[in-house]
Amino acid sequence: MSELRDEYLLNLEALELASQRVQLAYTGKRIEAAAIEAHFGLHAVYDLHEAYFKHQGIAGMAAQDDHLDSTQGGRSVGALALARGARTHHLVTVARTGGFGDLPYGMGPYGGGWIWKENVWNTHKFARRAAWYEQRVQWRYLHDPLDDAWAWFLDRIPPA
């Protein structure tokens, strides 16, 4: 159990650092670094997702989705796990620049910032997670859903 906890804690820190780096990249000269850092955050979410459900003994997507749906913040975790799978396996772009005139908000008075892109998920298997993506992730700044997921995983650290 100690090995699982150590791996969980390492990925929890990776997620926290990725979110912090996303926020720092918004103010830097290379704002595209925010999208790169969000990609690392997606991997950390996915690894934590796998470790958490293995530790809980919850197998099968329907059971996992029921569990995520029953907890505060769990929907963000499921949505980001979906985005990571789409990004990794199908090269779906999940981040885009957004700003003034393009979306309801921007990083400054005239826009500029990375947000989670709107996507159409054409699969019944992932319908719940796709709905959660639309509700909890889409059009938000990249770090916000990562922070939601980090808080959810922080509250569920496996015992020592």
N, C-alpha and C positions, 0 to 999 in steps of 0.2 A: 504494500500500500504506500510505503514511503516513496518509492520510485514514481508512482503515479502522481502523488502530491508534488514532488519536486518538478516533474514535467509540467504539471498544471500551473504551478507558481511561475515557472520560467515563461510559459506562454502568456500568462496574465501580465507579467512585466513587459513582454514584447508588445502586447496590445496597448498597454498604457503608453509606452514609449512611441509607438507608431502614431497614436492619436496626438501626442505632444508635438511630434515632428510635423504632422499635418498642419497643426496650428501655426507653428513657426514658419513653415514654408509659405503661408499666406502673406506674410510680411516681407519675405525675402525677394531677391532679384530673380530667382528661378521658381516661380509659382507652380510650374508643372511638377515640381518635386512633391507637392501635396498629393497628387494622384498616385505617384510612385509609393509614397509612404502609406497611403490608404490601402494599396495592394498588399503591403506587408501586414497591415492590420487585419485584412480579410483572412489571410493565412492563419494568423494567431487566433481569430475567432473560430475558424474551422477546427483547428487543433484542440482548442478548449472545448468546443462542442462535442467532438469525438471523445475526449477524455471524460467529460462530465457524464455523458450517457453510458459510457462503458462502466464507470464507477457506480452509477445508479442502477445498472442492470436493465436499462430501458432500451430494448431493441425494436427496430421497425419504425419507419417514418411516421405512421399514424399515431403510435404511442408517444413518440418524441414530440410531435406537434401538439398533441393533447396536453402534454406536460408544459411545453413552452407557452401555450395559450392560457394556462391556468396560473401563470406567475407574472408579476409585474416586470416588464422589461424583456420577457422571454420572446416576445414577437420580434423584437429587433434582432435578437440572436438568430432566430430562424430565417429572417429575411436576409441577414448578412451571410449566413451559411449558403443560402440559395445563390446570392450574388457571387460568392467565391467559387462555387461550382460552375456557374455559367462563365465566369471570367477565365477559369482554369481550363475547363474542358471544351468550351465552345468559343473562346476568345471574344466573349461579349464585352463590350465597353460599358462600364458601370459608373464612370465619372465623366463629367464634362464641365466646361467653364460656363458660368452663368453670371448674369449681372443686370444692370439697369435696362429696362425695356425688353429683356429676354425672359426674365422670371420675376416672381413677386419681390425679390430682394437681391441685393448684391453686397459685396464686401465694403464698398465705399460709396460716395455720393453718385458715382457713375458706373458702378458695377465692378466686376472682376473678382472671381473666386471660383473655387471648384466645389461642385455639388454632386450629389448622387443623381445619375441620369434616370429619366423615365424609361421603362422597358416593358415590352410585351412578352410575357412568359407563356409560350404556347404548349403547355403540358398540363394535363389533369393531375398528374402525380404531385406537382408542386403548387397546386392552386392556392392552398392556405398560405404558404410562404410567399407566394407572389402577391397576394392581397396584403400581407403584412409589409412587404417591401413598399408597396404603393402607399400604405398608411403611415409607416414608421421610418422610412428611409428616403424615399424619392424626394428630390428637390431640397433636401437638407444639406447643410455644410458637411463635408466629409467627416469631420471629427465628431459630430453630434451622435450619430448612431453607434460609432465605435465606442464613445464614452458610455452610452446606454448599455452596450454589451459588456463593457469592462465592469460596470457597477453590478450587473446581473451575475457575472462570474465571480466577482469579489465576494458576494454574499453566499457563495456556494463552494468555497474552498474545501476540498476533501479533508477529513480529519487526519491528524498525524498518526 
